[in-house]
Amino acid sequence: METALRRYAFDPELAAALAMVPDVDISDVPAARAAQAGQLAPVAALPTPGVDVTERLVPGPQGAPDVRQVVYRPQGVAGPLPAVFSVHGGGFVVGTPYVDHESNARLCLRLGAVVVAAGYRLAPEHRHPDALEDCYAGLCRVVEDAGALGVAPDRIAVSGDSAGAALATGVAMLARDRGGPKIRFQHLSSPAVDDRLVTASSVEFTDTPVWNRRCAELSWAAYLGPGVPGSADVSPYAAPARADAAQLAGLPPAFVSVMEFDPLRDEGIAYARALRAAGVATELRLYEGTFHGAAMVRHAAVVRRASDDAVAALAEALTP
């Protein structure tokens, strides 16, 4: 971490908090899951004033287990409300619907929207397309249950961070191609969308905090299978950067945010540009001095600005 501090021009508030940012090591997946479970246990128990939080199981894809969801609904707000289908990150190998518990509760209050945190099967035990199909089935169930959830089925956005962003935009592709739910907007934060790992940032950033090239390599190998990343047969539903203009056309408008010192930076930029070139209205934001997962440092001004930008984009997109 000291080397990274010398090498990168981190935002001063983020640099001061680096010692409190947990390391991510997915070389030992069971250990990584156990470590995260210990971190999440107290978080999931935190009070959420003004927000009702409920957990539910919904049917997964045909022949697959049920899918867990956590639903956040603002108290005392009459529906039907817009909804955000929120997909957690974790390199496809770790995470639960409670990963973004605090941020989902805040988003619920700030937007006056129902936020549905999606669960999905994890790699390497479950490789593509299992996680994507779980997310799609979960989104379809939100629409089917719109009346009970108090959700407006024509005002739904998908949102994801890192691997969650790959799944969120993959869900948008499936919904378009299968004639499924009408998604109004995509919010994609630090999207992990390119298994080839050939961009300048993915090559350069080998020692950045939270996420680096080695993490990305392990993540894609777990999700796609050893030896598959970078090969010719990877589906755009798995790695959306593989999609051509025809495969991107007709997707919902998008807001894409990237962090400056993140191996995923350049693939996120390239994906936003590809969406634009395909005729998809897309807003791209790069936040200087930041690293992957900087959102954990909530007090930093640059993190607050990124959060405000995302909320503003979602609010505008989900307005009746």
C-alpha positions in Angstrom: 0.0 0.0 0.0 2.9 2.4 0.7 4.3 1.8 -2.8 0.9 2.6 -4.3 0.7 5.8 -2.3 4.0 6.9 -3.7 3.2 5.8 -7.3 -0.4 7.2 -7.7 -1.8 10.7 -7.2 -4.7 9.6 -5.0 -7.2 12.2 -3.8 -5.8 13.3 -0.4 -9.0 12.2 1.5 -8.8 8.8 -0.1 -5.1 8.4 0.5 -5.6 9.2 4.2 -8.2 6.4 4.4 -6.3 3.7 2.6 -5.2 2.0 5.7 -8.8 1.3 6.6 -9.7 -0.1 3.1 -9.8 -3.9 3.3 -7.5 -5.9 1.0 -9.2 -8.1 -1.6 -7.6 -11.5 -2.3 -9.7 -13.9 -4.4 -6.8 -16.3 -4.9 -8.4 -18.3 -2.1 -12.2 -18.0 -2.8 -13.4 -19.8 0.4 -11.2 -17.6 2.6 -12.3 -14.5 0.7 -16.0 -15.4 1.3 -15.4 -16.0 4.9 -13.6 -12.7 5.4 -16.4 -10.9 3.6 -19.0 -12.6 5.7 -17.4 -11.4 8.8 -17.4 -7.9 7.5 -21.0 -8.0 6.3 -22.6 -9.5 9.4 -22.6 -6.2 11.4 -23.4 -4.2 8.3 -26.6 -6.2 7.6 -27.7 -5.6 11.2 -27.5 -1.8 10.9 -30.7 0.2 11.3 -32.2 1.8 8.2 -34.3 4.7 9.5 -37.1 5.5 7.0 -36.6 2.3 5.0 -38.4 -1.0 5.3 -36.0 -3.9 4.5 -37.3 -7.3 3.7 -35.7 -10.4 2.4 -37.4 -12.9 0.0 -36.7 -15.9 -2.1 -38.0 -15.9 -5.7 -37.9 -18.6 -8.3 -34.6 -18.9 -10.2 -34.2 -20.0 -13.8 -35.9 -23.3 -14.8 -34.2 -26.2 -12.9 -32.1 -23.8 -10.7 -32.4 -22.9 -7.0 -34.4 -20.0 -5.8 -32.8 -16.6 -5.8 -32.4 -14.4 -2.8 -33.3 -10.7 -2.9 -33.3 -7.9 -0.4 -36.0 -5.3 -0.9 -35.6 -1.7 0.3 -38.8 0.5 0.3 -39.1 4.0 1.7 -41.6 4.3 4.5 -44.7 6.4 4.1 -44.3 6.9 0.4 -47.3 5.9 -1.7 -46.7 3.8 -4.8 -46.3 2.7 -7.4 -42.7 3.8 -7.2 -39.7 3.5 -9.5 -37.4 0.7 -8.9 -33.6 0.0 -9.1 -32.5 -3.5 -9.6 -29.1 -3.5 -7.9 -26.5 -6.1 -8.7 -23.5 -6.4 -6.3 -19.9 -6.7 -7.3 -17.3 -9.2 -6.0 -15.4 -10.4 -9.1 -18.2 -12.9 -9.8 -16.9 -15.0 -6.9 -17.9 -13.3 -3.6 -20.8 -11.3 -2.4 -24.4 -11.4 -1.2 -27.4 -9.1 -1.6 -26.2 -7.3 1.5 -22.9 -6.2 0.1 -24.3 -2.7 -0.7 -26.7 -2.6 2.2 -25.9 0.9 3.4 -25.7 2.4 -0.1 -28.9 0.7 -1.2 -30.8 2.0 1.8 -29.5 5.6 1.1 -30.4 5.3 -2.5 -33.9 4.1 -1.6 -34.4 7.3 0.5 -32.8 9.7 -1.9 -34.7 8.5 -4.9 -37.9 7.7 -3.2 -37.7 4.3 -5.0 -37.8 0.6 -4.3 -34.3 -0.9 -4.5 -34.1 -4.6 -5.0 -30.7 -6.1 -4.3 -30.2 -9.2 -6.4 -28.6 -12.5 -5.3 -27.0 -14.8 -7.8 -24.9 -18.0 -7.9 -21.2 -17.4 -7.6 -18.2 -18.7 -9.6 -16.2 -20.9 -9.9 -18.9 -23.4 -8.7 -21.3 -21.7 -11.1 -19.9 -20.3 -14.3 -21.5 -18.1 -17.0 -24.4 -18.0 -17.7 -25.7 -19.0 -14.2 -25.2 -15.7 -12.5 -26.7 -13.8 -15.4 -29.7 -16.1 -15.7 -30.3 -15.7 -11.9 -30.3 -11.9 -12.3 -32.6 -12.0 -15.3 -35.0 -14.3 -13.5 -34.9 -12.0 -10.5 -35.6 -9.0 -12.5 -38.6 -10.7 -14.2 -40.0 -11.6 -10.8 -39.8 -8.0 -9.7 -41.9 -7.0 -12.7 -44.3 -9.9 -12.1 -44.7 -8.9 -8.5 -44.8 -5.2 -9.3 -48.3 -4.8 -7.7 -47.3 -6.4 -4.4 -44.0 -4.5 -4.3 -45.6 -1.2 -5.2 -43.3 -0.8 -8.2 -44.1 0.9 -11.5 -43.0 -1.8 -14.0 -42.3 0.9 -16.7 -39.9 2.8 -14.4 -37.1 0.3 -13.7 -33.4 0.8 -13.8 -30.6 -1.8 -13.6 -27.5 -0.8 -11.5 -24.3 -2.6 -10.8 -20.7 -2.1 -9.7 -17.7 -3.9 -11.2 -18.8 -7.5 -11.9 -22.3 -6.4 -11.0 -22.2 -3.9 -13.8 -21.3 -6.6 -16.3 -24.3 -8.6 -15.0 -26.6 -5.5 -15.0 -25.8 -4.6 -18.6 -26.0 -8.3 -19.6 -29.5 -8.4 -18.1 -30.4 -5.3 -20.2 -29.3 -7.3 -23.3 -31.3 -10.3 -22.3 -34.4 -8.2 -21.6 -34.2 -6.6 -25.0 -33.5 -9.9 -26.9 -36.1 -12.0 -25.1 -38.8 -9.4 -25.1 -38.6 -9.1 -21.3 -39.0 -6.3 -18.9 -38.7 -2.8 -20.3 -35.7 -1.4 -18.6 -35.5 2.4 -18.6 -31.9 3.0 -17.6 -28.5 1.4 -16.8 -26.2 2.7 -14.1 -22.8 1.1 -14.5 -20.1 1.8 -12.0 -16.5 0.7 -12.7 -17.8 -1.9 -15.1 -15.9 -5.2 -15.5 -16.9 -5.9 -19.1 -13.8 -7.1 -21.0 -12.3 -10.5 -20.3 -9.4 -9.8 -22.7 -7.6 -7.4 -20.3 -5.7 -5.7 -23.0 -6.5 -2.0 -22.2 -3.7 0.3 -21.0 -5.1 0.5 -17.5 -5.6 -3.2 -17.2 -1.9 -3.7 -18.1 -0.5 -0.9 -16.0 -2.4 -1.2 -12.7 -0.9 -4.2 -11.1 -0.6 -2.8 -7.5 -3.6 -0.6 -7.1 -5.8 -0.8 -3.9 -8.8 -3.1 -3.7 -8.5 -4.3 -7.4 -5.6 -4.9 -9.7 -4.8 -6.9 -12.8 -4.2 -10.2 -10.9 -7.7 -9.9 -9.3 -9.2 -9.3 -12.8 -7.4 -12.3 -14.2 -8.6 -14.6 -11.4 -12.1 -13.2 -11.6 -12.6 -13.9 -15.3 -11.0 -17.3 -15.1 -13.4 -18.2 -12.3 -16.5 -16.9 -14.2 -15.7 -18.2 -17.7 -13.4 -21.2 -16.9 -9.6 -21.6 -17.0 -8.2 -20.8 -20.4 -11.4 -19.3 -21.7 -10.8 -15.5 -21.0 -9.4 -13.9 -24.1 -10.4 -16.7 -26.4 -12.6 -16.3 -29.5 -15.7 -17.9 -28.0 -16.7 -15.5 -25.2 -20.2 -14.3 -25.4 -21.1 -10.6 -25.3 -23.7 -11.5 -22.6 -20.7 -12.6 -20.4 -18.3 -9.9 -21.5 -20.3 -7.0 -22.9 -17.2 -5.3 -24.4 -17.3 -8.1 -26.9 -20.6 -6.8 -28.4 -20.6 -5.0 -31.7 -22.7 -2.0 -32.6 -25.6 -4.1 -33.7 -25.6 -6.0 -30.4 -25.5 -2.8 -28.4 -28.2 -0.9 -30.4 -31.5 -0.6 -28.6 -30.1 -0.9 -25.1 -31.4 1.5 -22.5 -29.6 4.8 -21.9 -26.6 4.5 -19.6 -24.6 6.4 -17.0 -21.1 4.9 -16.8 -18.6 6.0 -14.1 -14.9 5.0 -13.9 -12.2 5.5 -11.3 -8.8 7.0 -12.4 -6.5 4.4 -10.9 -8.5 1.3 -11.6 -7.5 -1.5 -14.0 -11.1 -1.5 -15.2 -11.0 2.2 -16.1 -10.3 2.0 -19.8 -12.7 -0.8 -20.6 -15.4 1.2 -18.9 -14.5 4.2 -21.1 -14.4 2.1 -24.2 -17.8 0.5 -23.4 -19.4 3.9 -22.9 -18.0 5.0 -26.2 -19.2 1.8 -27.9 -22.7 2.4 -26.5 -22.7 5.9 -27.9 -21.5 4.8 -31.3 -24.4 2.3 -31.3 -26.9 5.1 -30.7 -27.4 4.5 -27.0 -27.6 7.8 -25.0 -24.7 7.5 -22.6 -23.1 9.7 -20.0 -19.5 9.0 -19.0 -17.8 10.3 -15.8 -14.2 9.8 -14.7 -13.4 10.6 -11.1 -9.8 11.8 -10.6 -7.7 10.5 -7.8 -9.9 7.5 -7.2 -9.4 3.8 -7.1 -11.7 0.8 -7.5 -14.0 0.6 -4.5 -13.3 4.2 -3.4 -17.0 4.4 -2.6 -16.2 2.7 0.7 -14.7 6.1 1.8 -18.0 7.8 2.0 -16.8 11.0 3.7 -14.5 11.9 0.8 -15.7 14.8 -1.3 -15.0 13.0 -4.6 -17.0 10.0 -3.4 -19.9 12.2 -2.4 -19.8 13.9 -5.8 -19.9 10.5 -7.6 -22.8 9.5 -5.5 -24.7 12.7 -6.2 -24.1 12.3 -9.9 -25.4 8.8 -9.9 -28.5 9.7 -7.9 -29.2 12.7 -10.2 -28.9 10.5 -13.3 -31.2 7.8 -11.9 -33.7 10.4 -10.7 -33.9 12.0 -14.1 -34.2 8.7 -15.9 -36.9 7.4 -13.6 -39.1 10.5 -13.6 -42.6 9.7 -14.9 
